[in-house]
């Protein structure tokens, strides 16, 4: 074991022995190095052509994700966790709107995918793998169902006079179908829908979304609430006064 202490018994602190010790160590070291050079293999001691390591736990993880979404496992319930976070958002909105500051325009920000609309059907069809073409094709059907708690937040924000802004990583070419999808699922009356422009391609979600929020603030709004399923939806200056992160164990966006 690394760190074990080897005790040398029978040694005496004689000057002669101390003088001989360095010479002995040099001889031993040289001998070991020479032996290592002679026996060192020219190739690595493993086969670069070995079959890929299997991942027997991957199917188990996918099964847990499905059970979490269907609320049939001991790990929790996705729908219940979403509703709990939506309730937190609504509770904050009510408290914040009850104490407005003079001439202050309040705003809130929504992400879309896995926050306002669910892509669970596409995730299942793809077996949790990401294929951009397949995901874009799904988005363009406009069939993504709403996440109920987010509809509740949207309605409450509008009742309280808080302007609603959507910021999504979807490309600008999907604007029309995204608007249709949102309206069909009960979202309406928003102030602005921002999609990723060509100029923002290649930028991280955090950089892109924070830049849009900066534009909202520049228009004179105070962003009091931000709701998203990724940390990159919420982080980056300017941040909202209060941020609510929805659970999303299915994928991660930096």
ABEGO torsion letter per residue (X at the ends): XBGBBBBBBGBBBBAAAAAAAAAAAAAAAAAAAAAAAAABBABBABBAABBBBBBAAAAAAAAAAAAAAAGABAAEBAAAAAAAAAAAAAAAAAAAAABBBBGBBBBBBBBABGAABBAAAAAAAAGGBBBAAAAAAAAAAGABBBBAAAAAAAAAAAAAGBBBBBBBABBAAAAAAAAAAAAAAGBBGBABBBBBBAAABGBBAAAAAAAAAAAAAAAGBBBABBBBABAAAABEOBBBABBBBBBBAABBBX
